[in-house]
Amino acid sequence: MRYLPLVWAAIVRKPTRAVLTLLSVMVAFTLFGLMIGLNAAFDTIADRARADRVYTWPRYGGSAPITVAHQIEAMPGIKAATGLNFIPGYVQDPKNQAFVLMVDQNAAKVFGDWVPPDQWNAVWRERTGIVMSRLQAQRWHKKVGDTFTIICKTIKRADGGTTWTFRVVTIVDDIPQIFNGFIFGNFDYIDKAKPLADQGTISEVDFLADDPANSTALAAQIDHTFANSATPMQTITEKLARSGSDFGGLDIKKITFGIALAGMFMVLFLTGNGIAESVRERFAEFATLKTIGFSDRAVTAMVVLESALPCVIGAVLGVGLAAVLARQLPKLMPPTFSMPMPTMSPAVMLWAAGAALAVAALSAALPVLRLRQMDIASALSGRA
């Protein structure tokens, strides 16, 4: 601590350089915090994802006969299966996109951890009833008893209408696995309202395995069973789907970690150049300090502190800004944005602290080496 006045004097010697370096470090650590925070959010989602829940849908899009759900449910090792249909549409304006999952009564078994059984029962008692998560209820300003109307151009009723009207029968808590909240409706409502030729079809089958250890094998078995059928299926476990390693074919966690690493290389480049230039400008001063009795260890400590101060302060400010942005992002992102928001967990703070110290140490390494090897007489004469 006794070297702090000397270190501070060295930093503010070139105030413009000091401010620009600090701002650059802060921006880089803001990016770092958001990316590592996003990874932390994926980790939380993966931890809470069920190993025994599996999703399967037609490999080439479109729909499948509801008998597919019945066939899957009858397979050994499957506890319960539910067939789903979707109503994708909008509320009043095409920009206000909405999405309702229409499920049968087996959903109470497959998604019993999302919606309590008594609240599922409220949906089954009313054909037009829906259950909304709190995020969706807040987005559409709905409460229990309100009507909710979606315009869907792709799914028409038997009378030719494209308007689907529901009544909110219950509102439940959100879950980390569904970033934007969810709305569940009664499958019987959409199925019976469609033209007769379109009835009895589903868009997806979700099921529970009786043993989590068998989920992956069951997924492979379903793909194999329906491979040569009229509707080949594509199946994935919830654990894999929510891992962040299979997000539309992209490994999001690797991408975000790479972006965070790129930010740290930028910080290393900036602070490394800054410290090297600062030491080079004061070479004669360091020689004088050695002449009056400062040891190599003391000089090293001064250089490392000069490197660490902007890194640590920039890291604190950057991660703090990242935390503020993470809270505001849900308001800035489109409602249909299907990515989790960054989580500023203690692990993110530890990552940032470790990165700041590592960058400070690496930035100071070459200047310190040069100071340890310098010829004091040459440095004092200005020839070094």
Backbone hydrogen bonds in HBPLUS format (Angstrom, degrees):
<---DONOR---> <-ACCEPTOR-->    atom                        ^
c    i                          cat <-CA-CA->   ^        H-A-AA   ^      H-
h    n   atom  resd res      DA  || num        DHA   H-A  angle D-A-AA Bond
n    s   type  num  typ     dist DA aas  dist angle  dist       angle   num
A0004-LEU N   A0001-MET O   3.08 MM   3  5.40 163.8  2.10 112.1 117.3     1
A0007-VAL N   A0003-TYR O   2.93 MM   4  6.16 161.0  1.96 157.2 163.6     2
A0008-TRP N   A0004-LEU O   2.71 MM   4  5.84 168.0  1.72 160.1 163.1     3
A0009-ALA N   A0005-PRO O   2.95 MM   4  6.07 156.0  2.01 141.7 148.4     4
A0010-ALA N   A0006-LEU O   3.03 MM   4  6.26 148.0  2.13 141.6 150.1     5
A0011-ILE N   A0007-VAL O   2.99 MM   4  6.31 150.3  2.08 148.8 157.0     6
A0012-VAL N   A0008-TRP O   2.99 MM   4  6.24 171.0  2.00 159.9 160.5     7
A0018-ALA N   A0014-LYS O   2.97 MM   4  6.23 159.1  2.02 155.6 162.5     8
A0019-VAL N   A0015-PRO O   2.87 MM   4  6.05 164.0  1.89 154.4 157.3     9
A0020-LEU N   A0016-THR O   2.99 MM   4  6.14 170.0  2.00 153.4 156.4    10
A0021-THR N   A0017-ARG O   2.92 MM   4  5.99 156.3  1.98 145.2 152.2    11
A0022-LEU N   A0018-ALA O   2.96 MM   4  6.14 160.2  2.00 145.8 151.4    12
A0023-LEU N   A0019-VAL O   2.90 MM   4  6.13 163.1  1.93 153.4 157.9    13
A0024-SER N   A0020-LEU O   2.91 MM   4  6.06 157.5  1.97 144.9 151.3    14
A0025-VAL N   A0021-THR O   2.91 MM   4  6.12 160.6  1.95 151.3 156.5    15
A0026-MET N   A0022-LEU O   2.87 MM   4  6.07 156.9  1.92 148.2 155.2    16
A0027-VAL N   A0023-LEU O   2.93 MM   4  6.17 162.5  1.96 151.1 154.9    17
A0028-ALA N   A0024-SER O   2.97 MM   4  6.17 163.2  2.00 148.3 153.3    18
A0029-PHE N   A0025-VAL O   2.92 MM   4  6.12 155.6  1.98 149.3 155.8    19
A0030-THR N   A0026-MET O   2.85 MM   4  6.08 135.0  2.06 142.0 154.9    20
A0030-THR N   A0027-VAL O   3.16 MM   3  5.00 125.9  2.47  90.4 104.9    21
A0031-LEU N   A0027-VAL O   3.06 MM   4  6.39 162.2  2.09 153.0 155.9    22
A0032-PHE N   A0028-ALA O   2.87 MM   4  6.10 154.9  1.93 140.8 149.1    23
A0033-GLY N   A0029-PHE O   2.78 MM   4  5.80 161.2  1.82 138.5 143.5    24
A0034-LEU N   A0030-THR O   3.02 MM   4  6.24 159.3  2.06 148.6 153.7    25
A0035-MET N   A0031-LEU O   2.97 MM   4  6.17 162.7  2.00 153.1 157.7    26
A0036-ILE N   A0032-PHE O   2.90 MM   4  6.04 173.1  1.90 159.0 161.3    27
A0037-GLY N   A0033-GLY O   2.78 MM   4  5.65 144.0  1.91 135.3 146.9    28
A0038-LEU N   A0034-LEU O   2.86 MM   4  6.01 140.2  2.02 136.2 146.3    29
A0039-ASN N   A0035-MET O   3.05 MM   4  6.40 152.9  2.12 143.4 150.3    30
A0040-ALA N   A0036-ILE O   2.89 MM   4  6.20 149.4  1.99 141.9 150.8    31
A0041-ALA N   A0037-GLY O   2.93 MM   4  6.23 145.8  2.05 140.5 149.6    32
A0343-THR N   A0037-GLY O   2.94 MM 306  4.59 171.1  1.95 106.4 105.8    33
A0042-PHE N   A0038-LEU O   2.99 MM   4  6.35 155.3  2.05 148.3 154.4    34
A0043-ASP N   A0039-ASN O   2.89 MM   4  6.19 152.1  1.96 147.4 155.7    35
A0044-THR N   A0040-ALA O   2.96 MM   4  6.24 154.7  2.02 146.3 152.5    36
A0045-ILE N   A0041-ALA O   2.98 MM   4  6.25 159.7  2.02 149.2 154.6    37
A0046-ALA N   A0042-PHE O   2.81 MM   4  6.01 161.7  1.84 150.5 155.9    38
A0047-ASP N   A0043-ASP O   2.88 MM   4  6.06 152.9  1.95 146.0 153.4    39
A0048-ARG N   A0044-THR O   3.13 MM   4  6.37 145.9  2.25 142.3 150.6    40
A0049-ALA N   A0045-ILE O   2.91 MM   4  6.05 125.2  2.21 143.2 158.4    41
A0209-ALA N   A0052-ASP O   2.73 MM 157  5.01 159.0  1.78 146.4 153.9    42
A0238-GLU N   A0053-ARG O   2.83 MM 185  5.57 166.7  1.84 157.0 152.3    43
A0054-VAL N   A0207-PHE O   2.89 MM 153  5.44 161.5  1.92 161.0 165.8    44
A0207-PHE N   A0054-VAL O   2.96 MM 153  5.44 161.7  1.99 153.4 159.5    45
A0055-TYR N   A0236-ILE O   2.86 MM 181  5.47 174.4  1.87 165.9 164.1    46
A0236-ILE N   A0055-TYR O   2.85 MM 181  5.47 158.2  1.90 159.7 166.8    47
A0056-THR N   A0205-VAL O   2.89 MM 149  5.32 143.8  2.03 152.6 163.8    48
A0205-VAL N   A0056-THR O   2.79 MM 149  5.32 167.8  1.81 165.2 167.4    49
A0057-TRP N   A0234-GLN O   3.08 MM 177  5.52 152.8  2.16 142.1 148.0    50
A0234-GLN N   A0057-TRP O   2.81 MM 177  5.52 154.5  1.87 158.8 166.6    51
A0061-GLY N   A0058-PRO O   3.16 MM   3  5.21 165.1  2.18 114.7 113.8    52
A0059-ARG N   A0232-PRO O   2.74 MM 173  5.60 169.0  1.75 139.5 143.5    53
A0064-ALA N   A0202-ILE O   2.81 MM 138  5.36 159.2  1.85 153.7 160.8    54
A0202-ILE N   A0064-ALA O   2.76 MM 138  5.36 160.8  1.80 159.2 166.0    55
A0068-VAL N   A0065-PRO O   2.97 MM   3  5.76 160.1  2.01 120.7 125.8    56
A0066-ILE N   A0200-GLY O   2.87 MM 134  5.38 153.6  1.94 145.8 139.7    57
A0069-ALA N   A0066-ILE O   3.06 MM   3  5.45 125.8  2.36 105.7 117.5    58
A0070-HIS N   A0066-ILE O   3.36 MM   4  6.82 153.0  2.44 142.5 149.9    59
A0071-GLN N   A0067-THR O   2.80 MM   4  6.07 153.6  1.87 150.7 157.8    60
A0072-ILE N   A0068-VAL O   2.94 MM   4  6.17 160.6  1.98 150.5 155.4    61
A0073-GLU N   A0069-ALA O   2.94 MM   4  6.11 160.5  1.98 146.6 152.2    62
A0074-ALA N   A0070-HIS O   3.10 MM   4  6.24 140.0  2.26 138.8 148.5    63
A0075-MET N   A0072-ILE O   3.11 MM   3  5.35 157.7  2.16 107.3 114.3    64
A0078-ILE N   A0075-MET O   3.35 MM   3  5.99 150.7  2.45 141.1 139.2    65
A0210-ASP N   A0077-GLY O   2.88 MM 133  5.43 165.5  1.90 139.1 141.2    66
A0079-LYS N   A0208-LEU O   2.78 MM 129  5.44 149.2  1.87 147.2 156.5    67
A0208-LEU N   A0080-ALA O   2.87 MM 128  5.48 154.6  1.94 157.2 164.5    68
A0082-THR N   A0206-ASP O   2.81 MM 124  5.46 160.3  1.85 160.1 166.7    69
A0206-ASP N   A0082-THR O   3.02 MM 124  5.46 162.5  2.05 157.0 159.2    70
A0084-LEU N   A0204-GLU O   2.81 MM 120  5.13 164.2  1.84 155.1 154.7    71
A0203-SER N   A0084-LEU O   2.68 MM 119  5.77 168.5  1.69 161.3 165.5    72
A0204-GLU N   A0084-LEU O   3.32 MM 120  5.13 144.3  2.46 136.3 135.1    73
A0085-ASN N   A0102-MET O   2.93 MM  17  5.01 150.6  2.01 140.8 149.9    74
A0102-MET N   A0085-ASN O   2.72 MM  17  5.01 170.9  1.73 156.8 157.4    75
A0087-ILE N   A0100-VAL O   2.90 MM  13  5.15 150.9  1.99 148.9 156.7    76
A0100-VAL N   A0087-ILE O   3.17 MM  13  5.15 158.6  2.22 126.3 132.8    77
A0089-GLY N   A0098-ALA O   3.02 MM   9  5.39 174.0  2.03 150.3 149.9    78
A0098-ALA N   A0089-GLY O   2.84 MM   9  5.39 163.6  1.86 131.2 132.9    79
A0090-TYR N   A0151-ILE O   3.01 MM  61  5.37 148.5  2.11 135.2 144.2    80
A0151-ILE N   A0090-TYR O   2.84 MM  61  5.37 169.7  1.85 157.2 160.6    81
A0091-VAL N   A0096-ASN O   2.85 MM   5  5.43 151.2  1.93 146.2 154.0    82
A0093-ASP N   A0091-VAL O   2.62 MM   2  5.60 144.8  1.74 109.1  97.5    83
A0096-ASN N   A0093-ASP O   2.79 MM   3  5.47 154.9  1.85 126.3 133.7    84
A0101-LEU N   A0183-ILE O   2.93 MM  82  6.19 170.9  1.94 162.7 159.6    85
A0185-GLY N   A0101-LEU O   2.72 MM  84  5.97 155.8  1.78 147.5 150.4    86
A0103-VAL N   A0185-GLY O   3.00 MM  82  6.24 161.8  2.04 151.3 145.7    87
A0187-PHE N   A0103-VAL O   2.88 MM  84  4.60 160.6  1.92 130.9 125.3    88
A0107-ALA N   A0104-ASP O   3.02 MM   3  5.87 165.5  2.04 123.3 127.9    89
A0108-ALA N   A0105-GLN O   3.30 MM   3  6.02 159.7  2.34 115.1 118.6    90
A0109-LYS N   A0106-ASN O   2.92 MM   3  5.40 143.3  2.06 109.8 119.9    91
A0110-VAL N   A0106-ASN O   3.05 MM   4  6.43 164.1  2.08 153.7 158.2    92
A0111-PHE N   A0107-ALA O   2.70 MM   4  5.41 162.1  1.73 145.3 151.1    93
A0114-TRP N   A0111-PHE O   3.06 MM   3  5.34 155.6  2.12 107.9 115.6    94
A0115-VAL N   A0111-PHE O   3.29 MM   4  6.63 163.7  2.32 161.0 163.2    95
A0119-GLN N   A0116-PRO O   3.01 MM   3  5.47 130.2  2.26 111.2 124.2    96
A0120-TRP N   A0116-PRO O   3.06 MM   4  6.42 144.2  2.19 149.6 160.5    97
A0120-TRP N   A0117-PRO O   3.14 MM   3  5.01 121.7  2.50  92.6 107.5    98
A0121-ASN N   A0117-PRO O   2.98 MM   4  6.27 153.5  2.05 149.6 156.7    99
A0123-VAL N   A0120-TRP O   2.90 MM   3  5.31 131.0  2.14 107.7 120.7   100
A0124-TRP N   A0120-TRP O   3.17 MM   4  6.64 154.5  2.24 150.5 157.8   101
A0125-ARG N   A0121-ASN O   3.01 MM   4  6.21 142.2  2.16 146.5 156.0   102
A0126-GLU N   A0123-VAL O   3.22 MM   3  5.53 150.6  2.31 105.4 113.7   103
A0129-GLY N   A0126-GLU O   2.89 MM   3  4.99 160.5  1.93 111.8 117.3   104
A0167-ARG N   A0128-THR O   2.91 MM  39  5.96 153.3  1.99 139.3 141.2   105
A0130-ILE N   A0167-ARG O   2.97 MM  37  6.08 141.3  2.12 151.6 151.0   106
A0169-VAL N   A0130-ILE O   3.00 MM  39  5.83 164.6  2.02 154.4 159.4   107
A0131-VAL N   A0184-PHE O   2.91 MM  53  5.28 154.1  1.97 147.3 155.9   108
A0184-PHE N   A0131-VAL O   2.98 MM  53  5.28 159.0  2.03 150.2 156.0   109
A0132-MET N   A0170-THR O   3.10 MM  38  6.55 160.3  2.14 155.5 156.6   110
A0172-VAL N   A0132-MET O   2.87 MM  40  6.32 154.0  1.94 149.8 158.6   111
A0133-SER N   A0182-PHE O   2.95 MM  49  5.48 147.4  2.06 166.8 165.2   112
A0137-ALA N   A0133-SER O   2.94 MM   4  6.22 160.1  1.98 155.6 162.2   113
A0134-ARG N   A0172-VAL O   2.96 MM  38  6.03 126.9  2.25 165.1 177.3   114
A0138-GLN N   A0134-ARG O   2.83 MM   4  6.00 156.5  1.89 150.5 156.1   115
A0139-ARG N   A0135-LEU O   2.94 MM   4  6.13 153.1  2.02 142.2 150.3   116
A0140-TRP N   A0136-GLN O   3.00 MM   4  6.21 160.2  2.04 152.2 155.6   117
A0141-HIS N   A0137-ALA O   2.82 MM   4  5.60 107.8  2.35 132.6 149.3   118
A0142-LYS N   A0137-ALA O   2.87 MM   5  4.88 159.5  1.91 139.1 145.4   119
A0141-HIS N   A0138-GLN O   3.33 MM   3  4.86 150.0  2.42  90.2  98.8   120
A0146-ASP N   A0143-LYS O   3.03 MM   3  5.75 166.5  2.05 144.4 146.4   121
A0145-GLY N   A0168-VAL O   2.70 MM  23  5.28 169.2  1.71 151.9 155.8   122
A0168-VAL N   A0146-ASP O   2.83 MM  22  5.53 168.3  1.84 171.3 174.1   123
A0148-PHE N   A0166-PHE O   2.87 MM  18  5.03 154.3  1.94 129.2 133.4   124
A0166-PHE N   A0148-PHE O   2.79 MM  18  5.03 155.7  1.85 139.2 147.6   125
A0150-ILE N   A0164-TRP O   2.84 MM  14  5.20 164.3  1.86 152.6 155.5   126
A0164-TRP N   A0150-ILE O   2.77 MM  14  5.20 169.7  1.78 161.1 164.8   127
A0152-CYS N   A0162-THR O   2.79 MM  10  5.26 166.3  1.80 164.4 164.0   128
A0157-ARG N   A0161-GLY O   2.92 MM   4  5.29 167.9  1.93 155.5 159.3   129
A0160-GLY N   A0157-ARG O   2.89 MM   3  5.21 160.0  1.93 115.0 118.9   130
A0158-ALA N   A0193-ALA O   2.67 MM  35  5.91 150.8  1.75 170.0 160.5   131
A0178-ILE N   A0175-ILE O   3.28 MM   3  5.94 150.6  2.38 117.8 123.9   132
A0181-GLY N   A0178-ILE O   3.45 MM   3  5.53 169.2  2.46 107.2 109.9   133
A0189-TYR N   A0186-ASN O   3.00 MM   3  5.57 138.9  2.18 113.2 123.5   134
A0191-ASP N   A0187-PHE O   2.96 MM   4  6.09 167.2  1.97 160.1 164.3   135
A0192-LYS N   A0188-ASP O   3.03 MM   4  5.90 166.8  2.05 141.7 145.4   136
A0193-ALA N   A0189-TYR O   3.19 MM   4  6.10 135.1  2.40 135.3 146.7   137
A0194-LYS N   A0190-ILE O   3.23 MM   4  6.25 131.4  2.48 143.3 151.1   138
A0198-ASP N   A0195-PRO O   2.90 MM   3  5.45 145.4  2.02 116.6 126.8   139
A0199-GLN N   A0196-LEU O   3.26 MM   3  5.30 158.4  2.31 103.3 109.8   140
A0214-ASN N   A0211-ASP O   2.83 MM   3  5.50 158.1  1.88 123.6 130.5   141
A0215-SER N   A0212-PRO O   3.24 MM   3  5.39 167.8  2.26 109.1 112.8   142
A0218-LEU N   A0214-ASN O   2.87 MM   4  6.06 157.4  1.92 157.8 164.8   143
A0219-ALA N   A0215-SER O   2.92 MM   4  6.17 154.2  1.98 150.1 157.3   144
A0220-ALA N   A0216-THR O   3.07 MM   4  6.37 159.5  2.11 148.1 152.8   145
A0221-GLN N   A0217-ALA O   2.88 MM   4  6.09 150.2  1.97 143.7 152.9   146
A0222-ILE N   A0218-LEU O   2.93 MM   4  6.16 156.9  1.98 152.0 156.4   147
A0223-ASP N   A0219-ALA O   3.17 MM   4  6.43 165.4  2.19 149.1 152.7   148
A0224-HIS N   A0220-ALA O   2.99 MM   4  6.19 155.5  2.05 145.2 152.3   149
A0225-THR N   A0221-GLN O   2.81 MM   4  5.98 157.8  1.85 149.3 155.9   150
A0226-PHE N   A0222-ILE O   3.09 MM   4  6.24 161.1  2.13 155.1 157.7   151
A0227-ALA N   A0224-HIS O   3.33 MM   3  5.08 159.8  2.37  98.1 103.9   152
A0229-SER N   A0226-PHE O   3.16 MM   3  5.02 166.2  2.18 106.0 109.5   153
A0241-ALA N   A0237-THR O   2.92 MM   4  6.17 164.5  1.95 153.4 158.6   154
A0242-ARG N   A0238-GLU O   2.90 MM   4  5.93 145.6  2.02 148.1 154.5   155
A0243-SER N   A0240-LEU O   3.22 MM   3  5.09 168.7  2.23 106.4 108.4   156
A0252-ILE N   A0244-GLY O   2.84 MM   8  5.38 117.1  2.24 152.3 170.1   157
A0253-LYS N   A0244-GLY O   3.38 MM   9  5.76 154.8  2.45 134.0 137.7   158
A0247-PHE N   A0250-LEU O   2.89 MM   3  5.05 165.2  1.91 156.4 151.7   159
A0250-LEU N   A0247-PHE O   3.15 MM   3  5.05 159.1  2.19 100.3 106.5   160
A0255-ILE N   A0251-ASP O   3.13 MM   4  6.44 158.9  2.18 151.6 158.0   161
A0256-THR N   A0252-ILE O   2.86 MM   4  6.08 170.6  1.87 161.3 162.4   162
A0257-PHE N   A0253-LYS O   2.99 MM   4  6.05 154.8  2.05 141.5 148.9   163
A0258-GLY N   A0254-LYS O   2.90 MM   4  6.04 151.2  1.98 142.5 150.6   164
A0259-ILE N   A0255-ILE O   2.95 MM   4  6.29 151.0  2.04 148.6 156.4   165
A0260-ALA N   A0256-THR O   2.96 MM   4  6.21 160.5  2.00 147.3 152.4   166
A0261-LEU N   A0257-PHE O   2.88 MM   4  6.10 153.8  1.95 146.1 153.5   167
A0262-ALA N   A0258-GLY O   2.91 MM   4  6.13 150.8  2.00 143.3 151.3   168
A0263-GLY N   A0259-ILE O   3.01 MM   4  6.34 150.8  2.10 146.4 154.0   169
A0264-MET N   A0260-ALA O   3.10 MM   4  6.46 148.2  2.20 142.4 150.8   170
A0265-PHE N   A0261-LEU O   2.97 MM   4  6.34 147.7  2.08 148.0 156.9   171
A0266-MET N   A0262-ALA O   3.04 MM   4  6.33 148.8  2.14 144.2 152.6   172
A0267-VAL N   A0263-GLY O   3.04 MM   4  6.38 154.8  2.11 145.5 151.9   173
A0268-LEU N   A0264-MET O   2.86 MM   4  6.09 160.3  1.90 146.8 152.5   174
A0269-PHE N   A0265-PHE O   2.91 MM   4  6.08 157.4  1.96 145.6 151.3   175
A0270-LEU N   A0266-MET O   3.00 MM   4  6.24 164.8  2.02 150.8 154.6   176
A0271-THR N   A0267-VAL O   2.84 MM   4  5.95 172.9  1.84 161.8 162.9   177
A0272-GLY N   A0268-LEU O   2.82 MM   4  5.55 149.9  1.91 137.0 147.0   178
A0273-ASN N   A0269-PHE O   3.06 MM   4  6.08 163.1  2.09 141.7 146.2   179
A0274-GLY N   A0270-LEU O   2.92 MM   4  6.08 159.2  1.96 146.7 153.5   180
A0275-ILE N   A0271-THR O   2.86 MM   4  5.97 168.3  1.87 153.5 155.6   181
A0276-ALA N   A0272-GLY O   3.01 MM   4  6.06 161.4  2.04 145.2 151.2   182
A0277-GLU N   A0273-ASN O   2.92 MM   4  6.05 160.5  1.96 148.6 153.8   183
A0278-SER N   A0274-GLY O   2.93 MM   4  6.09 159.2  1.97 146.5 152.9   184
A0279-VAL N   A0275-ILE O   2.89 MM   4  6.06 164.3  1.92 154.2 157.5   185
A0280-ARG N   A0276-ALA O   2.97 MM   4  6.08 156.1  2.03 142.7 150.0   186
A0281-GLU N   A0277-GLU O   2.95 MM   4  6.16 152.8  2.03 149.0 155.5   187
A0282-ARG N   A0278-SER O   3.26 MM   4  6.45 134.4  2.48 136.2 147.4   188
A0282-ARG N   A0279-VAL O   3.10 MM   3  5.13 131.2  2.35  95.8 109.1   189
A0285-GLU N   A0282-ARG O   3.01 MM   3  5.08 118.1  2.41  96.7 112.7   190
A0286-PHE N   A0282-ARG O   2.99 MM   4  6.35 155.6  2.05 158.4 164.6   191
A0287-ALA N   A0283-PHE O   3.02 MM   4  6.34 152.3  2.10 147.0 155.1   192
A0288-THR N   A0284-ALA O   2.96 MM   4  6.24 147.9  2.06 141.8 150.4   193
A0289-LEU N   A0285-GLU O   2.96 MM   4  6.29 155.8  2.01 147.7 154.0   194
A0290-LYS N   A0286-PHE O   2.96 MM   4  6.27 156.0  2.02 147.7 153.7   195
A0291-THR N   A0287-ALA O   2.92 MM   4  6.15 148.0  2.02 141.6 151.1   196
A0292-ILE N   A0288-THR O   3.01 MM   4  6.35 147.4  2.12 151.1 158.7   197
A0294-PHE N   A0289-LEU O   2.91 MM   5  5.42 160.8  1.95 150.4 144.8   198
A0293-GLY N   A0290-LYS O   3.17 MM   3  5.23 160.6  2.20 103.2 108.3   199
A0299-VAL N   A0295-SER O   3.03 MM   4  6.37 164.2  2.06 155.6 159.2   200
A0300-THR N   A0296-ASP O   2.87 MM   4  6.01 157.7  1.92 147.3 154.1   201
A0301-ALA N   A0297-ARG O   2.93 MM   4  6.13 156.4  1.98 145.4 151.7   202
A0302-MET N   A0298-ALA O   3.06 MM   4  6.35 152.4  2.14 146.0 152.8   203
A0303-VAL N   A0299-VAL O   3.10 MM   4  6.41 160.1  2.14 151.4 155.8   204
A0304-VAL N   A0300-THR O   2.91 MM   4  6.11 166.5  1.93 157.4 161.4   205
A0305-LEU N   A0301-ALA O   2.93 MM   4  6.03 158.4  1.98 145.7 151.9   206
A0306-GLU N   A0302-MET O   2.92 MM   4  6.12 154.8  1.98 143.5 150.9   207
A0307-SER N   A0303-VAL O   2.98 MM   4  6.24 142.9  2.12 143.1 153.0   208
A0308-ALA N   A0304-VAL O   2.74 MM   4  5.92 150.3  1.83 146.6 156.2   209
A0309-LEU N   A0305-LEU O   2.92 MM   4  5.92 163.1  1.95 156.5 157.1   210
A0312-VAL N   A0308-ALA O   2.75 MM   4  5.84 169.5  1.76 168.8 169.9   211
A0313-ILE N   A0309-LEU O   2.92 MM   4  5.97 170.9  1.93 158.5 161.2   212
A0314-GLY N   A0310-PRO O   2.86 MM   4  5.58 151.4  1.94 130.7 140.2   213
A0315-ALA N   A0311-CYS O   2.85 MM   4  5.89 145.2  1.97 136.3 146.2   214
A0316-VAL N   A0312-VAL O   2.94 MM   4  6.21 159.7  1.98 150.6 155.2   215
A0317-LEU N   A0313-ILE O   2.98 MM   4  6.21 170.7  1.99 155.2 157.6   216
A0318-GLY N   A0314-GLY O   2.76 MM   4  5.75 155.9  1.82 142.4 150.6   217
A0319-VAL N   A0315-ALA O   2.89 MM   4  5.93 170.3  1.90 150.4 153.1   218
A0320-GLY N   A0316-VAL O   2.98 MM   4  6.00 150.7  2.06 139.6 148.7   219
A0321-LEU N   A0317-LEU O   2.87 MM   4  6.10 154.2  1.94 145.7 152.4   220
A0322-ALA N   A0318-GLY O   2.85 MM   4  6.11 150.5  1.94 143.8 153.0   221
A0323-ALA N   A0319-VAL O   2.89 MM   4  6.14 149.6  1.98 144.8 152.1   222
A0324-VAL N   A0320-GLY O   3.12 MM   4  6.46 151.8  2.21 144.0 151.0   223
A0325-LEU N   A0321-LEU O   2.88 MM   4  6.16 163.8  1.91 152.9 157.4   224
A0326-ALA N   A0322-ALA O   2.81 MM   4  5.98 153.7  1.88 147.2 154.8   225
A0327-ARG N   A0323-ALA O   3.28 MM   4  6.52 144.3  2.41 138.0 145.5   226
A0328-GLN N   A0324-VAL O   3.21 MM   4  6.51 137.6  2.40 139.6 151.3   227
A0328-GLN N   A0325-LEU O   2.99 MM   3  5.00 126.0  2.29  95.4 110.4   228
A0329-LEU N   A0325-LEU O   2.79 MM   4  5.88 136.7  1.98 155.1 166.4   229
A0331-LYS N   A0328-GLN O   2.97 MM   3  5.58 136.2  2.17 117.3 128.4   230
A0332-LEU N   A0329-LEU O   2.86 MM   3  4.96 130.5  2.11 102.3 117.0   231
A0333-MET N   A0329-LEU O   2.85 MM   4  5.92 150.9  1.93 169.0 174.5   232
A0337-PHE N   A0334-PRO O   2.94 MM   3  5.30 165.2  1.96 120.6 123.1   233
A0348-VAL N   A0345-SER O   2.97 MM   3  5.30 128.6  2.24 106.4 119.2   234
A0349-MET N   A0345-SER O   3.32 MM   4  6.79 153.1  2.40 148.0 155.1   235
A0350-LEU N   A0346-PRO O   2.97 MM   4  6.30 153.7  2.04 149.4 156.7   236
A0351-TRP N   A0347-ALA O   2.93 MM   4  6.18 157.0  1.98 146.8 153.0   237
A0352-ALA N   A0348-VAL O   2.95 MM   4  6.21 160.3  1.99 150.2 155.1   238
A0353-ALA N   A0349-MET O   2.89 MM   4  6.14 159.8  1.94 148.7 154.2   239
A0354-GLY N   A0350-LEU O   2.88 MM   4  6.05 166.7  1.90 152.6 156.4   240
A0355-ALA N   A0351-TRP O   2.89 MM   4  6.05 157.1  1.95 148.1 154.8   241
A0356-ALA N   A0352-ALA O   2.89 MM   4  6.06 158.6  1.93 148.9 154.7   242
A0357-LEU N   A0353-ALA O   3.05 MM   4  6.28 164.6  2.07 152.1 155.5   243
A0358-ALA N   A0354-GLY O   2.94 MM   4  6.07 155.4  2.00 145.0 152.5   244
A0359-VAL N   A0355-ALA O   2.89 MM   4  6.04 162.9  1.92 151.4 155.6   245
A0360-ALA N   A0356-ALA O   2.97 MM   4  6.13 158.3  2.01 145.1 151.6   246
A0361-ALA N   A0357-LEU O   2.94 MM   4  6.13 161.0  1.98 147.3 152.1   247
A0362-LEU N   A0358-ALA O   2.96 MM   4  6.15 165.5  1.98 151.8 155.8   248
A0363-SER N   A0359-VAL O   2.85 MM   4  5.91 156.2  1.91 148.6 155.5   249
A0364-ALA N   A0360-ALA O   3.10 MM   4  6.23 146.8  2.22 142.2 150.1   250
A0365-ALA N   A0361-ALA O   3.12 MM   4  6.11 121.5  2.48 137.4 151.6   251
A0365-ALA N   A0362-LEU O   3.30 MM   3  5.11 143.9  2.44  93.1 103.2   252
A0368-VAL N   A0364-ALA O   2.98 MM   4  5.95 160.1  2.02 155.3 161.3   253
A0369-LEU N   A0365-ALA O   3.00 MM   4  6.21 157.9  2.05 148.2 154.7   254
A0370-ARG N   A0366-LEU O   2.94 MM   4  6.19 158.6  1.99 154.4 160.0   255
A0371-LEU N   A0367-PRO O   2.98 MM   4  6.23 155.4  2.04 146.9 153.4   256
A0372-ARG N   A0368-VAL O   2.97 MM   4  6.20 153.1  2.04 151.4 158.4   257
A0373-GLN N   A0369-LEU O   3.18 MM   4  6.38 138.8  2.36 140.4 150.6   258
A0373-GLN N   A0370-ARG O   3.21 MM   3  5.23 129.6  2.48  94.0 107.0   259
A0374-MET N   A0371-LEU O   3.44 MM   3  5.20 159.2  2.49  95.7 101.6   260
A0379-ALA N   A0375-ASP O   2.92 MM   4  6.13 157.5  1.97 155.3 162.8   261
A0380-LEU N   A0376-ILE O   2.89 MM   4  6.09 158.3  1.93 153.0 158.3   262
A0381-SER N   A0377-ALA O   3.05 MM   4  6.24 145.4  2.18 142.0 151.2   263
A0383-ARG N   A0378-SER O   2.89 MM   5  5.10 136.5  2.08 157.7 155.7   264
A0382-GLY N   A0379-ALA O   3.17 MM   3  5.10 150.8  2.26  97.0 105.8   265
